[in-house]
Amino acid sequence: MYLEKINGPADVKALSEGELECLAAEMRRALLARLSRHGGHFGPNLGMVEATIALHYVFDSPRDKLVFDVSHQCYPHKMLTGRKEAYLDPAHYDDVSGYSNPAESEHDHFTVGHTSTSVSLACGLAKARDLRGEHGNVIAVIGDGSLSGGEALEGLDFAGELRSNLIIVVNDNEMSIAENHGGLYGNLKLLRETEGSAPCNLFRAMGLDYHYVADGNSISALIAAFRQVKDSASPVVVHIHTEKGKGYAPAEADRESWHFSGPFDLETGRPLYAEEAPDFSSVTADYLLSRMEKEPSLVAITSGTPTVLGFTPEKRKRAGRQFVDVGIAEETAVALASGIAAGGGKPVYGVYSSFIQRTYDQLSQDLCINKNPATVVVFAGSVYGMNDVTHLGIYDIPLLSNIPELVYLAPTTKEEYLAMLDWSTGQREHPVAIRLPGGEMISDGRTVTKQFGALNTYEVTARGSRVALLGLGTFYPLAQEAAERVARQTGVRPTVINPYYISGIDAELLEELKRDHQVVATLEDGVLDGGFGEKIARFYGSSEMKVLNFGLKKEFLDRYDVEEVLRANHLTAEQVADDVCALL
Amino acid sequence: MYLEKINGPADVKALSEGELECLAAEMRRALLARLSRHGGHFGPNLGMVEATIALHYVFDSPRDKLVFDVSHQCYPHKMLTGRKEAYLDPAHYDDVSGYSNPAESEHDHFTVGHTSTSVSLACGLAKARDLRGEHGNVIAVIGDGSLSGGEALEGLDFAGELRSNLIIVVNDNEMSIAENHGGLYGNLKLLRETEGSAPCNLFRAMGLDYHYVADGNSISALIAAFRQVKDSASPVVVHIHTEKGKGYAPAEADRESWHFSGPFDLETGRPLYAEEAPDFSSVTADYLLSRMEKEPSLVAITSGTPTVLGFTPEKRKRAGRQFVDVGIAEETAVALASGIAAGGGKPVYGVYSSFIQRTYDQLSQDLCINKNPATVVVFAGSVYGMNDVTHLGIYDIPLLSNIPELVYLAPTTKEEYLAMLDWSTGQREHPVAIRLPGGEMISDGRTVTKQFGALNTYEVTARGSRVALLGLGTFYPLAQEAAERVARQTGVRPTVINPYYISGIDAELLEELKRDHQVVATLEDGVLDGGFGEKIARFYGSSEMKVLNFGLKKEFLDRYDVEEVLRANHLTAEQVADDVCALL
């Protein structure tokens, strides 16, 4: 009734506070309908309905600029800023992305997807405004879970010195994806318990003014609070206490599971998709747990995403102090792993490819210069991984494989992975990272006897001649398929190689191939620039060997169709075979 | 008298508190003597003499583990842990590095050089201790300047949840390299002014216990405080107020200049080296200042190292609000730059190659996905840069050149640099980074007319045949020299190319070279893996063209001789020419 008529914030401002309550209910219903069919970030958005309404009621976007942290909680914001169709009409569900997007609307200022960036980005907007003599409020909206991230804490500290308007809305729903971790959450709790009056106040300690809103799901309370800070001349925090998942009982009860959901049955809350097959996450947790009791210094580490390495609440409990969640703080996770290794422990840090991007310096400095034997397991490092532009997993090979001393491994199967994990956590010479292959997990039951400590020794799995195909990780099966095709098309039987080592070349083998091969092709599941294949190309640069590198073009992709992207990059068996045959 | 007999902490413990005072004076004298001859980090070490004595007096290193942040303040620690000769005898000055070093002593646990890592590393040692059922104190020593860094704030937050022994000594000398920046420094000031009793306390807000020592240069006060926290069962901060540069009047008076010093005259404090010639730092500041008055939205950004882009205290004053120091917080610097660009401003962030390692994710996510037109200037990205293992500048090409949308430029002269800076700050399409060449700044007075907006267009500066030499950045003159030698040795006159663009290839030119060239050689001032030359090798992989890539081997170097390293990597004109000729 109201929502259908909202085309922008002006339409929100035209409503009475009573009507705003109805609008909130409608928005919640629309969200539930859409999420149950389409999936998406659930809890965060339900919890932010009232706050978003109040923000647009009080502030004047886009003159006043809203910057959402992560921005997974921006669905209500999009609904109120001209994109309601995408939340009301199934035919338009995919008109919008799951994150803020300047290409969609002038009310969005950045494409965002990683945590903890909003305050610093907002400070930039504020600084530009001041330098240009412009006016308007700049408002960052950040969840309590994001506060543990270094960039956010830096941002609060920097904001504390800004002598102009900056409003930081801290949405405290007492949750990260899972439970919060870190001492500062004790302070948030104290602030909640004292209605914001406790003198010990993290935000004031950062030099910021501070307000507290006990009922962050009360539109009137929020409107009053936002009015109070509007146009303030110095930075101020508005700490609002909301309920994650509010309005849907199953989500209120199990906030971790309902952070993000696939399609589900609205009546029962049960997922509409089949129970997941064992995957690398569950395999990792089960493997580590099977060893933990006998090895008290074997410890699994996460930075706010426990289920990426398969540690459900139940498994976390079983692991006890051998499972550590540092909160959303990837840099500290790597440094912690280095310190644990230095102290004689066996740390295993599991993290998404996209988020390991935060840790280059810690991997290089804290870990690798010290050659501390920690293990990092990289999940979703693949074109088959997450496909939002801010969660791509296709850049970690250039990022990690060029750090000295880091042994970066690419298993192709579950068995190879576990053998690598076994080796890595049993040795003390090298920092190791393992890049899990994308797509369905392949398990072939093979007993892997390879000695991974003999670094940079590739494995010839099929000895042929004239052409050698190096299939790294995910694309090892692709190399095998392409080899079959080449054989069928030309009668030439290619050599097939499983390189295993992303970070180094097997010079002896590559040299040997010169004897009876004219073409070497490399296949990698990531961007080619700075990647694996280029190392091979450099090796053969001054020789007669022809080298073909298959992988992804250096670009940002967004909400892509995997098959289309593979085809565009010649990453099908047919195309690989054709390109190879053309050189024979 | 006392110092000469200190071979380890046991010898410190054997002294009376009165004798410790004498020891402190001797240590200070030794430091002054050494620093005046040899140079090194000055203020930080003079300020930490008493605290270091007290730490070794109370704690039992190496069973109790000390982790120094940055570790530039560890000279007193080294003096007391078996390395006094390196501080007493000029013949032994270079026996030790300028940072903590496990290879030198069991009392050092990590090789460290970047800020803000100590707390997280120490948490790792503590966690390993607990998991292994071991005992002992773990003590992180971190300066107030390092607190603004995200990893340190994450570390404090993580420590706040650790339910076991961890001691964090916060050495508050009211300084970073330059003045501190950030709201939290207001809290440190409040704590100093209230002798630690103010209820609003950043550390307590992070969940940590807290003690304050007003006179952090009083050995007895420090001993009392350290005794109080020794063996505590939960994490605690000991906030000590020290005087940077204590014991040398010039350093006490001008704490910024005396953070690090080269050799100087002990009597007068005057440097023993000549006034520095104009370099890229002074050129940058002067250029930006010349524009700032007319362009109020042109803003220079630093993350705690203002003089890297030439902004001395006097020039900072002139720039006013158009110079922003975010404190040691590189990630926020990049996000801030992105936000300023998004708001219509013209941000220029100047940073050392080594420290930009902290910002991969912010460059990729905050800046490049948003294609915001910020400019990043990378200093000391060169084998001629800093040569401590923790401050190397040879990894930024693989790090930056493989991020989509980032235009990474390599000027060879001052004139090219200023032309690039001019272009970059005048356009609004691309995020740009500029990698300053190493060694002496070359200025040829040339008017640069190149249109840098025509991306990835290399420049043929000498048209020859058969061999093409692509000299990137620092090594453009090397390419010219090698070309001369090739011509003399073989009569073949090579083509010489200034590529300018590290992040992209000039496919048209490279294709054209196939007509009358058989060899292409690339020369880059950085590690080859993931670098510029490999892109060229990949381009020509399936062709007849032979490619030779010259650059550095992928390894960590420490306190190296540049000429030796160049020679080992065939980066002399003679070797380049010989290797090229061998292929002709």
Contacts between the chains, C-beta under 8 A, distances in Angstrom:
chain1	res1	chain2	res2	distance
A	102	B	370	7.3
A	109	B	342	5.9
A	110	B	338	7.4
A	110	B	339	7.8
A	110	B	342	6.6
A	110	B	366	7.4
A	110	B	370	5.3
A	111	B	369	5.1
A	111	B	370	5.5
A	112	B	365	7.6
A	112	B	366	8.0
A	113	B	365	6.9
A	114	B	361	6.3
A	114	B	365	5.1
A	117	B	335	5.5
A	117	B	362	7.3
A	117	B	365	7.0
A	117	B	366	5.4
A	120	B	331	7.2
A	120	B	332	4.3
A	120	B	335	3.4
A	120	B	336	5.6
A	120	B	339	7.0
A	120	B	366	7.5
A	121	B	335	5.1
A	121	B	336	7.8
A	121	B	338	6.3
A	121	B	339	4.4
A	121	B	342	7.6
A	121	B	366	6.2
A	122	B	339	6.6
A	123	B	332	7.5
A	123	B	335	7.8
A	123	B	336	5.5
A	123	B	339	6.2
A	124	B	335	6.5
A	124	B	336	4.5
A	124	B	337	6.7
A	124	B	338	6.0
A	124	B	339	1.6
A	124	B	340	4.4
A	124	B	341	7.4
A	124	B	342	6.6
A	124	B	343	6.4
A	124	B	345	7.9
A	124	B	347	7.6
A	125	B	339	4.8
A	125	B	340	7.7
A	125	B	342	6.3
A	125	B	343	4.5
A	126	B	339	7.8
A	126	B	343	7.8
A	127	B	299	7.0
A	127	B	324	6.9
A	127	B	336	6.7
A	127	B	339	7.1
A	127	B	340	5.2
A	127	B	343	7.3
A	127	B	345	6.8
A	128	B	297	6.5
A	128	B	339	6.9
A	128	B	340	4.6
A	128	B	341	7.7
A	128	B	342	7.3
A	128	B	343	2.6
A	128	B	344	5.5
A	128	B	345	3.8
A	129	B	343	5.8
A	130	B	321	7.2
A	131	B	296	5.5
A	131	B	297	4.4
A	131	B	299	6.1
A	131	B	321	7.0
A	131	B	322	7.0
A	131	B	340	7.6
A	131	B	345	5.4
A	132	B	296	6.9
A	132	B	297	5.1
A	132	B	343	7.3
A	132	B	344	5.8
A	132	B	345	6.7
A	133	B	296	7.2
A	148	B	154	6.5
A	148	B	157	5.5
A	149	B	150	7.2
A	149	B	154	7.1
A	150	B	149	7.2
A	150	B	150	2.1
A	150	B	151	5.4
A	150	B	152	8.0
A	150	B	153	5.9
A	150	B	154	4.6
A	150	B	331	6.6
A	151	B	150	5.4
A	151	B	331	4.5
A	151	B	332	6.1
A	151	B	335	6.6
A	151	B	362	7.0
A	152	B	150	8.0
A	153	B	150	5.9
A	153	B	153	3.6
A	153	B	154	6.9
A	153	B	157	7.5
A	154	B	148	6.5
A	154	B	149	7.1
A	154	B	150	4.6
A	154	B	153	6.9
A	154	B	326	7.2
A	154	B	327	7.6
A	154	B	329	3.8
A	154	B	331	6.2
A	154	B	332	4.0
A	155	B	332	5.5
A	155	B	335	7.3
A	156	B	183	7.2
A	157	B	148	5.5
A	157	B	153	7.5
A	157	B	182	3.8
A	157	B	183	5.4
A	157	B	184	5.0
A	157	B	327	6.6
A	157	B	329	7.0
A	158	B	181	7.6
A	158	B	182	5.9
A	158	B	183	7.6
A	158	B	326	5.1
A	158	B	327	6.9
A	158	B	329	6.5
A	158	B	332	5.4
A	158	B	336	7.2
A	159	B	183	6.8
A	160	B	182	6.1
A	160	B	183	1.5
A	160	B	184	6.6
A	160	B	186	6.9
A	161	B	181	6.0
A	161	B	182	5.6
A	161	B	183	5.4
A	181	B	158	7.6
A	181	B	161	6.0
A	182	B	157	3.9
A	182	B	158	6.0
A	182	B	160	6.1
A	182	B	161	5.6
A	182	B	206	7.8
A	182	B	207	7.5
A	183	B	156	7.2
A	183	B	157	5.4
A	183	B	158	7.6
A	183	B	159	6.8
A	183	B	160	1.5
A	183	B	161	5.4
A	183	B	205	8.0
A	183	B	206	4.3
A	183	B	207	2.3
A	183	B	208	6.3
A	184	B	157	4.9
A	184	B	160	6.6
A	184	B	205	6.4
A	184	B	206	5.4
A	184	B	207	6.8
A	186	B	160	6.8
A	186	B	207	4.6
A	187	B	204	7.9
A	187	B	205	4.3
A	187	B	206	7.3
A	187	B	207	7.1
A	199	B	199	3.6
A	199	B	200	5.4
A	200	B	199	5.4
A	200	B	200	5.7
A	200	B	201	5.8
A	200	B	204	5.2
A	200	B	205	5.5
A	201	B	200	5.8
A	201	B	205	6.6
A	202	B	202	7.0
A	202	B	205	3.9
A	202	B	206	7.3
A	204	B	187	7.9
A	204	B	200	5.2
A	205	B	183	8.0
A	205	B	184	6.4
A	205	B	187	4.3
A	205	B	200	5.5
A	205	B	201	6.6
A	205	B	202	3.9
A	205	B	205	5.3
A	206	B	182	7.8
A	206	B	183	4.4
A	206	B	184	5.4
A	206	B	187	7.2
A	206	B	202	7.3
A	207	B	182	7.5
A	207	B	183	2.4
A	207	B	184	6.8
A	207	B	186	4.7
A	207	B	187	7.0
A	208	B	183	6.3
A	296	B	131	5.5
A	296	B	132	6.8
A	296	B	133	7.2
A	297	B	128	6.5
A	297	B	131	4.4
A	297	B	132	5.1
A	299	B	127	7.0
A	299	B	131	6.1
A	321	B	130	7.2
A	321	B	131	7.0
A	322	B	131	7.0
A	324	B	127	6.9
A	326	B	154	7.2
A	326	B	158	5.0
A	327	B	154	7.6
A	327	B	157	6.6
A	327	B	158	6.9
A	329	B	154	3.8
A	329	B	157	7.0
A	329	B	158	6.5
A	331	B	120	7.2
A	331	B	150	6.6
A	331	B	151	4.4
A	331	B	154	6.2
A	332	B	120	4.2
A	332	B	123	7.5
A	332	B	151	6.1
A	332	B	154	4.1
A	332	B	155	5.5
A	332	B	158	5.4
A	335	B	117	5.5
A	335	B	120	3.5
A	335	B	121	5.1
A	335	B	123	7.8
A	335	B	124	6.5
A	335	B	151	6.6
A	335	B	155	7.3
A	336	B	120	5.6
A	336	B	121	7.8
A	336	B	123	5.5
A	336	B	124	4.5
A	336	B	127	6.7
A	336	B	158	7.2
A	337	B	124	6.7
A	338	B	110	7.5
A	338	B	121	6.3
A	338	B	124	6.0
A	339	B	110	7.8
A	339	B	120	6.9
A	339	B	121	4.4
A	339	B	122	6.5
A	339	B	123	6.2
A	339	B	124	1.6
A	339	B	125	4.8
A	339	B	126	7.8
A	339	B	127	7.1
A	339	B	128	6.9
A	340	B	124	4.4
A	340	B	125	7.6
A	340	B	127	5.3
A	340	B	128	4.6
A	340	B	131	7.6
A	341	B	124	7.5
A	341	B	128	7.6
A	342	B	109	5.9
A	342	B	110	6.6
A	342	B	121	7.6
A	342	B	124	6.7
A	342	B	125	6.3
A	342	B	128	7.3
A	343	B	124	6.4
A	343	B	125	4.5
A	343	B	126	7.8
A	343	B	127	7.3
A	343	B	128	2.6
A	343	B	129	5.8
A	343	B	132	7.3
A	344	B	128	5.5
A	344	B	132	5.8
A	345	B	124	7.9
A	345	B	127	6.8
A	345	B	128	3.8
A	345	B	131	5.4
A	345	B	132	6.7
A	347	B	124	7.6
A	357	B	360	5.4
A	357	B	361	4.0
A	357	B	364	6.2
A	357	B	365	7.4
A	358	B	360	7.5
A	358	B	361	4.5
A	360	B	357	5.5
A	360	B	358	7.5
A	360	B	360	4.5
A	360	B	399	6.5
A	361	B	114	6.4
A	361	B	357	4.0
A	361	B	358	4.4
A	362	B	117	7.3
A	362	B	151	7.0
A	364	B	357	6.2
A	364	B	395	7.1
A	365	B	112	7.6
A	365	B	113	6.9
A	365	B	114	5.1
A	365	B	117	7.0
A	365	B	357	7.4
A	365	B	390	6.1
A	366	B	110	7.5
A	366	B	112	8.0
A	366	B	117	5.4
A	366	B	120	7.5
A	366	B	121	6.3
A	368	B	556	7.5
A	369	B	111	5.1
A	369	B	389	5.8
A	369	B	390	6.4
A	369	B	556	5.7
A	370	B	102	7.3
A	370	B	110	5.4
A	370	B	111	5.6
A	389	B	369	5.8
A	390	B	365	6.1
A	390	B	369	6.4
A	395	B	364	7.1
A	395	B	402	7.2
A	395	B	403	7.6
A	398	B	398	6.2
A	398	B	402	4.2
A	398	B	530	5.2
A	399	B	360	6.5
A	399	B	399	7.5
A	399	B	402	7.9
A	401	B	529	7.2
A	401	B	530	7.0
A	402	B	395	7.2
A	402	B	398	4.2
A	402	B	399	7.9
A	402	B	527	6.6
A	402	B	529	4.4
A	402	B	530	3.7
A	402	B	554	6.4
A	403	B	395	7.7
A	404	B	527	7.9
A	404	B	554	5.3
A	404	B	555	5.0
A	404	B	556	4.9
A	405	B	556	6.8
A	527	B	402	6.6
A	527	B	404	7.9
A	528	B	538	6.7
A	529	B	401	7.2
A	529	B	402	4.4
A	529	B	535	6.3
A	530	B	398	5.2
A	530	B	401	7.0
A	530	B	402	3.7
A	530	B	530	3.6
A	530	B	531	7.6
A	530	B	534	7.3
A	531	B	402	8.0
A	531	B	530	7.6
A	533	B	538	6.7
A	534	B	530	7.3
A	534	B	534	3.8
A	534	B	535	6.7
A	534	B	537	6.5
A	534	B	538	4.9
A	535	B	529	6.3
A	535	B	534	6.7
A	537	B	534	6.5
A	537	B	537	4.1
A	537	B	538	4.4
A	537	B	541	4.5
A	537	B	547	7.8
A	538	B	528	6.7
A	538	B	533	6.7
A	538	B	534	4.9
A	538	B	537	4.4
A	538	B	547	7.5
A	538	B	549	5.3
A	540	B	541	7.4
A	541	B	537	4.5
A	541	B	540	7.4
A	541	B	546	6.6
A	541	B	547	3.5
A	541	B	548	6.3
A	541	B	549	6.3
A	542	B	546	4.9
A	542	B	547	6.6
A	542	B	548	5.4
A	542	B	583	5.9
A	543	B	546	7.6
A	546	B	541	6.6
A	546	B	542	4.9
A	546	B	543	7.6
A	547	B	537	7.9
A	547	B	538	7.5
A	547	B	541	3.5
A	547	B	542	6.6
A	548	B	541	6.3
A	548	B	542	5.4
A	549	B	538	5.2
A	549	B	541	6.3
A	554	B	402	6.4
A	554	B	404	5.3
A	555	B	404	5.0
A	556	B	368	7.5
A	556	B	369	5.7
A	556	B	404	4.9
A	556	B	405	6.8
A	583	B	542	5.9
